[in-house]
Amino acid sequence: MSKIPSKPEILDWIAANPTLTAKRDIAKAFGIKGAARIDLKRVLKELEAEGHLEKRKRSYGDPDRLPPVSVLQVTGPDKDGDLFAKPMEWAGEGVEPVVLVIPRASDPALGAGDRILARLTLVTGEDYHYEARLIRRIGSNPQKVLGIFRKTTEGGRIVPIDKGGDKEWTVASDATYGAKDGELVEAEQAGPKGRMGLPRARIVDRLGDPSAPKAVSLIAIHQHGIPDAFPDDVIAEADAAKPVGLKGREDLRDMPLITIDPSDARDHDDACYAHADEDPKNEGGHVVWVAIADVAAYVTLGSALDREARKRGNSTYFPDRVVPMLPDRLSGDLCSLHEGVPRACIAVRMVLDAKGQKINHSFHRGLMRSPASLHYEEVQHAIEGRLNDRTGPLLEPVLKPIYAAYDALKMARTEREPLDLDLPERRIELDPDGTVKSVNFKERLDAHRLIEEFMVLANVAAAETLVEKKTPLLFRIHEEPTQAKLDALRETAQAAGYTLGKGQVLHTRHLNKLLNDAAGSDDAELINLSTLRSMTQAYYGPAHIGHFGLALRSYAHFTSPIRRYSDLIVHRALITAHGWGKDGLSPQDIEEIEQTGAHISDTERRSMTAERDTTDRYLAAYLSERVGNEFSGRISGIARFGAFVKLDETGADGLLPMRSLGREYFHFDPEANTLMGSDTGILIGIGQRVTVRLAEAVPVTGGIALELLTLEGKALPQGGRGGRSPAGRTNPKRKGVKAKRKADKVKRKVKRTRR
């Protein structure tokens, strides 16, 4: 006779084989035959009487109870401070049980989202069902996957949309979260590999149609390989971080350093304050303080936080979410200069003369406490006389002095003449479900410009200090435009009736003259866009080359270390240069500085591309319900396959495919950047006004296809089919057009009336 298994052995078998819980299945598993089955039946009845098992028809299984040791997710404290949790795996038929966590004094602090292994005790007569004692905290940051859910008889599978994610994930029937076949879902790892060696997942969010707006940014994140899940060791380091104290720092807590940010900002990494200079030798001068979050105090070389921050390079911003460079414990808490709490900072004190020229500056490692976190609009309203309870007390002592300093800086800016492009920035507003609510252009306020000028000034001071102290750093480099791009800009300007001088050393003032000449005319947007396209892309590197666009010799990014790794390197360099501590530049930082610059330049471009793709998809989704409508716009680009149009209303870019331009053949001239009709000789070039009809808008790709209705207010003349006359003979008009194109290749202009 086979040995009867012990009660723990039976319970372990049932837990591991929930579909094989009939008495005969259990007997077969343990090799029990004949009369021995009577003893097995007795043991099963004892387990049932003890509450460990419940007989359902002809099988045994766990009742609507949790096992004595369970994995829980902490849901957070209630209004009385009691900490509650929910089971991660609940297969019962009744209401999901509520678990009260009873912490011991030695237990680590637990918060919402933490996953714990706990020993449970069933309780009665309370408004919760179990009491839990912590055994250990387990991974609170499981691996995530985004993909298309494919339903199967046993649950389903997830096919990742990530280019490198060719391995599918299995989903149990009780972990599908109600997902439907073909839906885009977000899931997390649910345990070790399951059947066939595939990893198991638990769906945590249903994003619906893969082409729906809510899925747009997630698709971009995965398509461009932007890391969006922090490893467990990074989260652990961030969670273990403690606020920095005053030791080794200057006490700046009584200085009214205010933060001014967008109204929806989650973090505040810069603060400012200004006052009149009391030095009689600097009559009319100003003292400006800019304080920046001291991220280097928390993110040290060799730490998991540092490795992950370098890997990400920067934060990435989408209309519906942010993929941060640092975990929220730092970016949204300890490193954020929140109102009313002490925060570590590196501050620069800058003395300006009456004309806004910086006379001197000094850096300080301190502890500050901001009296107010304001947003741009309320600061602007306060200066215009519309005060509220927050800005009223700050108007005279804080706001007016910083605006006085800004007035001086404007004079210095006018003398320096940085590139002054006027390109409105789009703002996409979403409803809670992710649908595009509106597309507007952001208003540019003096409050925005003030902060920009203060930040530029602080960045210059950081670069100058490190150059003077011969400390390695990453500069923000912007080189002059190439000759080819300048020639293209010059041709565009000439076609519009403007002049960009030739045969001289190019300065930003030459470009600003062109921009000013076009300001207020129909060609203003064309000239601004063309000037922007002529610029080289800025990058990070250790070479002291300068910043062409800002017209600055020394420039480095210092003011945003929460969201840019470049700024963290500059902070470490300042710490080393001033001998402030051991958390400055390391030999490894210095050795790898060129590679770091190249890497974070790449991550910056990656984020820009992902952000642009996301914007395109949102705009396509917004316009998808207006197919067939007419829009006004301007030709913004020319290609061999058609022309691009920037729509006035939304700023969206759509394509006029070559086939939609008329019944004639169009020649593409890459040098003149035009398309010419072979029969009519009509020219289509950058900057021309058009009316178009929306033919197609595809949210999943961001593609927008248009049909051309009018060009410069006139309907297109009708050419022949494909530019050919009957019997395949060349149309004589086409010969004339070819001769004209050859003779006028250099002189050809797009005729417009200037206003």
C-alpha positions in Angstrom: 0.0 0.0 0.0 1.3 3.5 -0.9 2.1 5.9 1.8 -0.6 8.5 2.5 0.7 12.0 1.9 0.8 14.4 4.7 -1.6 17.3 4.9 1.1 19.9 3.8 2.0 17.7 0.9 -1.7 17.6 -0.2 -2.1 21.3 0.2 1.0 22.0 -1.8 -0.2 19.7 -4.6 -3.6 21.4 -4.8 -2.0 24.9 -4.8 0.3 23.8 -7.7 -2.4 22.0 -9.7 -5.6 24.0 -9.3 -7.3 22.2 -12.2 -6.5 18.7 -10.9 -8.2 18.7 -7.5 -10.7 15.8 -7.7 -10.0 13.0 -5.2 -9.0 10.6 -8.0 -6.5 13.3 -9.4 -4.9 13.5 -5.9 -4.8 9.7 -5.5 -3.2 9.3 -9.0 -0.6 12.0 -8.2 0.5 10.2 -5.0 0.1 6.6 -6.4 -2.7 5.7 -4.0 -4.8 2.7 -5.1 -7.4 0.4 -3.6 -8.3 0.5 0.1 -5.7 3.3 0.7 -8.2 5.7 -1.0 -10.3 5.4 2.2 -7.4 6.9 4.2 -6.9 9.6 1.7 -10.6 10.5 1.9 -10.3 10.7 5.7 -7.3 13.2 5.4 -9.2 15.3 2.9 -12.2 15.5 5.2 -10.0 16.6 8.1 -8.5 19.3 5.9 -12.0 20.4 5.0 -13.1 20.5 8.6 -10.0 22.5 9.5 -10.9 25.1 6.9 -8.0 24.4 4.6 -10.1 22.9 1.8 -13.6 23.2 0.6 -15.4 20.4 -1.3 -17.0 21.7 -4.5 -19.0 19.0 -6.3 -16.4 16.2 -6.7 -13.2 18.2 -6.3 -11.4 20.0 -3.5 -10.0 23.5 -3.7 -9.2 26.6 -1.6 -12.4 28.2 -0.3 -12.9 32.0 -0.7 -10.0 32.4 1.6 -6.4 33.5 1.2 -3.6 31.1 1.9 -1.8 31.7 5.3 1.2 33.2 3.5 0.2 35.5 0.6 1.6 38.2 -1.7 -0.2 41.5 -1.1 -0.1 44.9 -2.7 -0.2 47.8 -0.2 -3.1 50.2 -1.2 -2.1 52.9 1.3 -3.3 54.2 4.7 -6.9 55.3 5.3 -7.9 58.5 7.0 -7.1 57.1 10.4 -3.6 56.1 9.3 -4.2 52.3 9.2 -2.4 50.6 6.4 -4.4 48.3 4.1 -3.5 45.9 1.3 -5.1 43.7 -1.3 -4.2 40.2 -2.5 -2.2 40.0 -5.7 -3.8 36.7 -6.6 -7.5 36.3 -5.8 -9.5 33.5 -7.4 -12.4 33.4 -5.0 -16.0 33.8 -6.1 -16.9 36.3 -3.3 -15.8 39.8 -2.6 -12.1 40.4 -2.7 -11.0 40.4 1.0 -9.6 43.5 2.7 -6.3 43.1 4.6 -5.1 45.2 7.5 -1.3 45.4 7.7 -0.1 45.3 11.3 3.4 46.8 11.3 6.1 46.0 13.8 8.5 48.6 15.0 11.4 47.0 13.1 9.4 46.8 9.8 10.5 49.1 6.9 8.1 51.9 6.0 5.5 50.7 3.5 3.6 52.8 1.0 1.0 52.5 -1.7 2.2 50.2 -4.5 4.6 48.2 -2.4 4.4 44.4 -2.8 4.9 42.3 0.3 5.0 38.7 1.4 2.9 38.5 4.5 1.5 35.9 7.0 -2.2 36.3 7.3 -4.6 35.7 10.2 -8.4 35.4 9.5 -10.4 37.7 11.7 -14.2 38.1 12.3 -16.3 41.0 13.6 -14.2 43.6 11.9 -14.6 45.7 8.7 -11.7 43.9 7.2 -11.1 40.2 6.7 -7.4 39.5 7.5 -4.6 40.9 9.5 -1.1 40.7 7.9 2.3 40.6 9.4 5.2 41.4 7.1 7.6 38.7 6.2 9.5 40.7 3.7 9.1 43.4 1.1 9.5 42.0 -2.4 10.0 43.6 -5.8 7.9 46.7 -6.0 8.9 47.4 -9.6 8.0 44.4 -11.8 9.0 44.1 -15.4 6.5 45.8 -17.7 5.4 44.8 -21.2 3.2 46.7 -23.7 1.6 44.6 -26.5 -1.4 43.3 -28.3 -3.6 40.8 -26.4 -4.5 37.6 -28.2 -7.3 35.7 -26.5 -6.9 31.9 -26.1 -9.0 29.2 -24.4 -6.7 29.2 -21.4 -6.5 33.0 -21.1 -4.4 34.6 -23.7 -1.0 35.8 -24.9 0.6 39.2 -25.3 2.5 40.0 -28.4 4.9 42.9 -27.6 5.0 45.9 -29.9 8.6 46.6 -28.9 10.8 46.0 -31.9 13.1 43.8 -29.8 10.3 42.1 -27.9 9.8 39.0 -30.1 9.0 36.7 -27.1 5.3 36.4 -26.2 3.9 36.4 -22.7 1.2 34.1 -21.4 -1.7 35.4 -19.4 -3.8 33.2 -17.2 -7.6 33.3 -17.5 -7.9 35.1 -14.1 -5.3 37.8 -15.0 -6.7 39.2 -18.3 -8.3 42.2 -16.6 -11.2 41.7 -19.0 -9.1 42.5 -22.1 -10.5 41.8 -25.5 -8.8 40.2 -28.4 -6.7 42.7 -30.4 -6.6 45.3 -27.6 -3.4 47.1 -26.7 -2.6 46.3 -23.0 0.0 47.1 -20.4 1.0 44.2 -18.3 3.6 43.3 -15.7 5.4 40.1 -14.9 3.3 37.8 -12.8 5.8 35.1 -11.7 8.3 32.7 -13.2 8.0 31.2 -16.6 4.9 29.3 -17.3 4.1 26.5 -19.8 6.4 26.2 -22.8 9.0 28.4 -21.1 7.2 31.7 -21.8 7.1 34.4 -19.1 3.7 34.9 -17.3 2.1 38.3 -17.2 -0.8 40.0 -15.4 -2.6 42.7 -17.4 -2.8 45.9 -15.3 -4.3 48.3 -17.9 -6.4 48.1 -21.0 -5.5 50.8 -23.5 -8.1 49.7 -26.1 -7.6 50.2 -29.8 -3.9 50.4 -30.6 -4.7 53.5 -32.7 -6.6 55.2 -29.8 -5.1 58.4 -28.3 -4.4 56.9 -24.9 -2.0 54.5 -26.6 -0.1 57.0 -28.6 2.7 58.0 -26.2 3.2 54.4 -25.0 3.7 53.3 -28.6 6.3 56.0 -29.1 8.1 55.1 -25.9 8.5 51.5 -27.0 9.2 52.2 -30.6 12.1 54.5 -29.8 13.4 52.4 -27.0 13.0 54.9 -24.2 13.5 53.2 -20.9 10.2 53.7 -18.9 10.5 51.2 -16.1 13.1 51.7 -13.3 15.0 48.6 -12.2 14.4 47.5 -8.6 17.8 48.5 -7.3 17.2 52.1 -8.7 13.9 52.3 -6.9 15.4 50.9 -3.7 18.2 53.5 -3.7 15.7 56.3 -4.3 13.4 55.1 -1.6 16.3 54.9 0.8 17.3 58.5 0.2 17.0 60.9 3.1 16.7 64.7 3.0 20.1 66.5 3.0 20.7 68.7 6.1 22.6 71.9 6.7 26.0 70.4 7.5 28.6 71.8 5.1 26.2 74.2 3.4 25.3 77.8 3.6 21.9 78.6 5.2 19.8 80.3 2.5 16.5 79.4 4.0 15.6 83.0 4.8 16.2 84.2 1.2 12.8 84.4 -0.7 13.8 82.2 -3.7 10.6 81.5 -5.6 9.9 79.0 -8.3 8.0 79.9 -11.4 6.9 77.0 -13.6 4.0 75.9 -15.8 0.7 75.4 -13.8 0.9 71.6 -14.3 4.6 71.2 -13.3 5.3 68.3 -11.0 8.9 69.2 -10.2 10.7 72.5 -9.5 14.4 72.4 -10.2 15.1 76.2 -10.3 14.3 79.2 -8.1 15.2 82.8 -8.3 15.4 86.1 -6.3 16.7 89.6 -7.1 17.3 92.8 -5.4 18.9 96.2 -6.1 22.7 96.3 -5.6 23.5 98.3 -2.6 27.1 98.9 -3.7 27.4 102.7 -4.5 29.9 101.8 -7.2 27.2 100.0 -9.1 24.4 102.5 -9.2 21.2 101.1 -10.8 22.7 97.6 -10.7 21.0 94.4 -9.6 21.9 91.2 -7.7 20.3 88.1 -9.1 20.3 84.7 -7.3 19.4 81.5 -9.1 19.2 78.4 -7.0 19.2 74.9 -8.6 18.3 71.6 -7.0 21.4 69.8 -5.8 20.8 66.5 -7.5 24.5 65.5 -7.2 24.0 65.1 -3.4 21.6 62.2 -4.1 22.8 60.7 -7.4 26.4 59.7 -6.8 28.9 58.1 -9.2 28.7 54.3 -9.3 25.2 54.2 -7.8 22.4 52.4 -9.5 20.6 55.8 -9.7 23.6 57.3 -11.6 23.8 54.4 -14.1 20.1 54.7 -14.9 20.2 58.5 -15.2 23.1 58.3 -17.6 21.4 55.6 -19.6 18.2 57.7 -19.9 20.2 60.9 -20.5 17.1 63.1 -20.0 13.4 63.1 -19.2 11.0 62.8 -22.1 7.7 64.8 -22.2 4.5 63.7 -23.8 1.0 65.4 -23.7 -0.3 62.7 -21.3 2.8 61.6 -19.3 6.4 62.2 -18.5 9.2 59.5 -18.6 11.5 61.0 -16.0 15.3 60.6 -15.8 15.0 60.1 -12.0 12.4 58.2 -9.9 9.6 60.2 -8.5 11.0 60.0 -4.9 13.8 62.3 -6.2 12.4 64.2 -9.2 9.0 64.9 -7.5 10.1 65.1 -3.9 13.6 65.3 -2.4 15.2 67.2 -5.4 12.2 69.3 -6.1 12.3 72.8 -4.6 8.8 72.6 -3.1 7.2 75.5 -1.3 7.9 75.6 2.5 10.3 72.7 2.8 14.2 72.8 3.1 15.9 71.6 0.0 19.6 71.2 -0.9 20.7 73.5 -3.7 23.6 74.9 -5.6 23.1 78.7 -6.1 24.8 81.3 -8.1 24.9 85.0 -7.1 25.3 87.3 -10.1 25.9 91.1 -10.0 24.6 93.1 -13.0 25.2 96.7 -13.9 22.4 99.0 -14.8 22.5 97.8 -18.5 22.3 94.1 -17.5 25.9 93.2 -18.1 27.2 90.7 -15.6 30.0 92.2 -13.5 30.8 89.2 -11.3 29.4 86.0 -9.9 29.9 83.4 -7.2 28.6 79.9 -6.5 27.3 78.6 -3.2 26.2 75.2 -2.0 23.4 75.7 0.4 20.0 74.8 1.9 17.0 76.9 0.8 13.3 77.0 1.5 11.1 78.5 -1.1 8.3 80.7 0.2 6.1 80.1 -2.9 5.8 77.9 -6.0 4.1 80.1 -8.6 3.1 79.6 -12.2 3.8 81.8 -15.1 0.3 83.1 -15.6 -0.2 84.3 -12.0 3.1 86.0 -11.9 2.2 87.8 -15.1 -1.1 88.8 -13.7 0.5 90.1 -10.5 2.8 92.4 -12.5 -0.2 93.6 -14.4 -2.0 94.4 -11.2 -4.2 91.3 -10.9 -3.1 90.0 -7.5 -4.2 86.9 -5.6 -3.5 85.7 -2.0 -0.2 84.1 -3.1 1.3 86.9 -5.2 0.0 89.9 -3.2 2.5 89.7 -0.3 5.3 88.9 -2.8 4.7 91.8 -5.3 6.9 94.5 -3.7 9.7 92.5 -2.0 10.1 89.7 -4.7 8.3 90.1 -8.0 9.0 93.7 -8.8 12.8 93.4 -8.1 13.1 90.3 -10.4 11.3 92.2 -13.2 13.5 95.2 -12.7 16.5 92.9 -13.1 14.9 91.4 -16.2 14.5 94.8 -17.7 18.2 95.3 -17.4 18.9 91.9 -18.9 16.8 92.8 -21.9 19.2 95.6 -22.7 22.1 93.3 -22.5 20.3 90.8 -24.8 19.6 93.5 -27.3 23.3 94.4 -27.5 24.3 90.7 -27.7 21.7 89.9 -30.4 21.1 86.1 -30.0 19.0 84.5 -32.7 15.4 85.8 -32.3 13.1 83.2 -33.9 9.4 83.7 -33.6 7.9 80.2 -33.8 4.8 79.5 -31.7 4.8 76.3 -29.7 1.8 74.0 -29.9 0.0 72.9 -26.8 -2.1 69.7 -27.0 -4.8 69.4 -24.3 -6.3 66.0 -23.6 -9.5 64.8 -22.0 -9.1 62.3 -19.1 -9.6 59.4 -21.5 -6.7 60.6 -23.7 -8.8 62.2 -26.5 -7.4 65.4 -27.8 -9.6 68.2 -26.4 -8.0 71.1 -28.2 -4.8 72.2 -30.1 -3.7 75.7 -29.3 -0.5 77.7 -29.5 1.2 78.5 -26.2 1.1 82.2 -25.2 4.6 83.7 -24.7 4.6 85.9 -21.6 7.2 88.1 -20.1 7.2 85.7 -17.1 8.5 83.0 -19.5 11.2 85.2 -21.0 12.3 86.4 -17.5 13.0 82.8 -16.4 14.7 82.0 -19.7 17.1 85.0 -19.3 17.9 84.2 -15.7 18.6 80.6 -16.6 20.9 81.6 -19.6 22.8 83.9 -17.3 23.3 81.1 -14.7 24.4 78.7 -17.4 27.0 81.2 -18.6 28.3 81.7 -15.1 28.7 78.0 -14.6 30.7 77.6 -17.9 32.9 80.6 -17.2 33.7 79.4 -13.6 34.7 75.9 -14.8 36.8 77.3 -17.7 38.6 79.6 -15.3 39.2 76.8 -12.8 40.3 74.5 -15.6 37.7 71.8 -14.5 36.5 69.4 -17.2 32.8 69.9 -18.1 30.2 69.3 -20.8 29.5 72.4 -22.8 26.3 73.0 -24.7 27.6 73.4 -28.2 25.9 75.0 -31.2 28.0 75.4 -34.3 27.5 77.9 -37.1 25.3 76.8 -40.1 27.0 75.0 -42.9 27.6 76.9 -46.2 25.1 74.6 -48.0 22.4 75.4 -45.5 23.1 79.1 -45.7 22.9 79.0 -49.5 19.5 77.3 -49.3 18.3 80.0 -46.8 19.6 82.7 -49.0 17.8 81.4 -52.0 14.5 81.1 -50.1 15.0 84.7 -48.8 15.7 86.0 -52.3 12.6 84.2 -53.7 10.5 86.0 -51.1 12.1 89.3 -51.9 14.5 89.6 -49.0 18.3 89.7 -48.8 20.8 87.8 -46.7 24.3 89.2 -47.2 27.0 87.0 -48.8 30.8 87.0 -48.4 30.9 88.0 -44.8 31.4 86.3 -41.5 27.9 85.3 -40.4 26.6 86.6 -37.1 23.2 86.2 -35.5 22.6 89.9 -36.2 22.6 89.2 -39.9 19.9 86.5 -39.5 17.9 88.8 -37.1 17.9 91.5 -39.8 16.3 89.0 -42.2 13.8 88.0 -39.6 12.9 91.6 -38.7 12.5 92.5 -42.4 10.0 89.7 -42.8 8.2 90.3 -39.5 4.5 91.1 -39.9 4.4 90.0 -43.5 2.9 86.9 -45.1 6.4 85.6 -45.4 7.3 85.8 -41.7 6.6 82.1 -40.9 8.4 81.0 -44.0 11.5 83.0 -43.1 11.4 81.8 -39.5 11.0 78.1 -40.5 13.7 78.4 -43.1 16.1 80.0 -40.7 15.5 77.3 -38.1 16.1 74.6 -40.7 19.4 76.2 -41.6 20.7 75.8 -38.1 22.9 72.9 -37.0 21.7 70.8 -34.1 23.1 71.6 -30.7 24.9 68.9 -28.8 27.0 68.2 -25.7 30.8 67.9 -25.7 34.0 68.9 -23.8 35.2 71.2 -26.5 35.0 75.0 -25.8 33.4 76.0 -29.1 30.6 78.3 -28.0 26.9 78.7 -28.8 26.1 80.3 -32.1 22.4 80.7 -31.6 22.7 82.4 -28.2 25.8 84.4 -29.3 27.7 83.2 -26.3 31.4 82.1 -26.1 31.0 80.0 -22.9 27.8 78.1 -22.3 26.9 75.0 -20.4 23.6 73.5 -19.1 23.5 73.9 -15.3 19.9 74.7 -14.5 17.9 71.4 -14.9 19.7 68.5 -13.3 16.4 66.7 -12.5 15.7 66.2 -16.2 19.2 66.4 -17.9 22.3 64.3 -17.2 24.5 67.0 -18.7 23.5 69.4 -15.9 24.4 66.8 -13.3 27.9 66.6 -14.8 28.2 70.4 -14.6 27.1 70.3 -10.9 29.7 67.7 -10.1 32.3 69.8 -11.9 31.3 72.8 -9.7 31.5 70.7 -6.6 35.0 69.6 -7.5 36.1 73.1 -8.6 35.0 74.5 -5.2 36.1 71.6 -3.0 32.7 71.1 -1.6 32.8 67.4 -1.0 33.5 63.9 -2.4 30.4 63.9 -4.6 32.0 65.9 -7.4 33.6 64.7 -10.6 35.4 61.4 -10.5 38.3 60.1 -12.6 35.7 57.9 -14.4 33.5 60.9 -15.2 36.5 62.8 -16.6 37.7 59.8 -18.6 34.3 59.1 -20.1 33.2 62.7 -20.6 33.4 62.7 -24.4 31.5 59.4 -24.6 28.9 60.7 -22.1 28.4 63.9 -24.2 27.9 61.8 -27.4 25.5 59.4 -25.6 23.3 62.1 -24.0 23.2 64.0 -27.3 21.8 60.8 -28.8 19.2 60.3 -26.1 18.1 64.0 -26.5 17.5 63.4 -30.2 15.7 60.2 -29.4 13.3 62.0 -27.0 12.8 64.8 -29.5 11.8 62.3 -32.2 9.5 60.3 -29.9 7.9 63.6 -28.8 7.4 64.7 -32.4 6.0 61.4 -33.5 3.5 61.5 -30.5 2.4 65.0 -31.4 1.9 63.9 -35.0 -0.3 61.0 -33.9 -2.3 63.1 -31.6 -2.9 65.7 -34.3 -3.9 62.9 -36.8 -6.4 61.6 -34.2 -7.7 65.1 -33.6 -8.2 65.6 -37.4 -9.5 62.1 -38.2 -13.1 63.2 -37.5 -12.8 66.1 -40.0 -11.8 64.2 -43.1 -13.3 66.1 -46.1 -13.0 69.5 -44.5 -11.0 72.4 -46.1 -8.1 74.0 -44.4 -5.7 76.9 -45.1 -2.0 76.5 -44.8 1.4 77.1 -46.2 3.8 74.9 -48.2 6.5 74.0 -45.6 8.6 71.4 -47.5 9.2 70.0 -51.0 10.2 66.4 -51.7 10.4 64.2 -54.8 7.1 62.5 -53.9 5.1 65.7 -53.1 4.8 68.8 -51.0 4.3 69.3 -47.2 1.8 71.7 -45.9 1.6 73.2 -42.4 -2.0 73.8 -41.5 -2.7 77.2 -40.0 -5.3 76.0 -37.4 -3.3 73.3 -35.7 0.2 73.6 -37.0 -0.1 70.0 -38.2 2.0 68.9 -41.2 0.3 67.1 -44.0 1.4 65.6 -47.3 0.3 66.6 -50.7 1.2 63.5 -52.7 2.4 64.1 -56.2 -0.7 62.3 -57.6 -2.9 64.9 -56.0 -1.3 67.9 -57.6 -3.0 67.8 -60.9 -3.1 65.8 -64.1 0.3 66.9 -65.3 3.8 65.7 -64.5 5.7 67.7 -61.9 9.5 68.0 -62.0 11.3 68.1 -58.6 14.2 70.6 -58.5 16.2 69.9 -55.3 18.4 73.0 -55.7 15.6 75.5 -56.0 13.4 73.3 -53.7 10.4 73.5 -56.0 8.0 71.4 -58.1 7.3 72.6 -61.6 4.4 71.5 -63.8 5.6 70.0 -67.1 2.6 71.4 -69.1 1.7 74.6 -67.4 5.1 75.7 -65.9 3.4 76.3 -62.6 5.8 76.5 -59.6 5.1 75.1 -56.2 7.6 76.3 -53.6 8.1 76.7 -49.9 6.0 79.5 -48.3 3.2 79.6 -50.8 -0.4 79.9 -49.4 -2.7 77.0 -50.2 -6.2 75.7 -49.5 -6.4 72.0 -49.1 -8.9 69.3 -48.4 -8.2 66.7 -45.7 -8.2 63.3 -47.5 -6.9 61.1 -44.7 -5.7 61.2 -41.1 -4.3 57.9 -39.6 -3.7 58.1 -35.8 -1.7 54.9 -35.6 1.0 56.4 -37.9 0.4 60.1 -37.6 0.1 60.4 -41.3 -2.1 63.2 -42.8 -2.8 63.2 -46.5 -4.2 66.3 -48.3 -5.6 67.3 -51.6 -4.6 70.7 -53.2 -7.5 73.0 -53.9 -5.9 76.4 -54.5 -2.4 77.8 -54.7 -1.9 81.4 -53.8 -5.7 81.8 -54.0 -6.1 80.4 -57.5 -7.2 76.9 -58.6 -4.5 74.8 -60.3 -4.6 75.0 -64.1 -5.4 71.7 -65.7 -2.5 70.0 -67.5 -2.6 67.0 -69.8 -2.5 63.4 -68.5 1.1 62.8 -67.4 2.4 65.6 -69.5 2.1 63.6 -72.7 0.3 64.5 -76.0 -1.5 61.8 -78.0 0.6 59.1 -79.7 3.3 59.6 -77.0 4.7 62.8 -78.7 6.3 65.3 -76.3 4.1 68.2 -75.7 5.6 71.3 -77.3 4.8 73.3 -74.2 6.9 71.0 -72.2 10.0 71.7 -74.4 9.5 75.4 -73.8 9.3 74.8 -70.1 12.5 72.8 -70.1 14.3 75.5 -71.9 13.0 78.1 -69.5 14.0 76.0 -66.5 17.5 75.7 -67.8 17.9 79.4 -68.5 16.4 80.6 -65.2 17.7 77.9 -62.8 19.6 80.4 -60.7 17.3 83.5 -61.1 14.0 81.7 -60.7 11.8 83.3 -58.0 8.4 82.6 -56.5 6.5 85.8 -57.2 4.6 87.2 -54.2 3.1 90.5 -53.2 4.8 91.9 -50.1 2.5 93.5 -47.5 
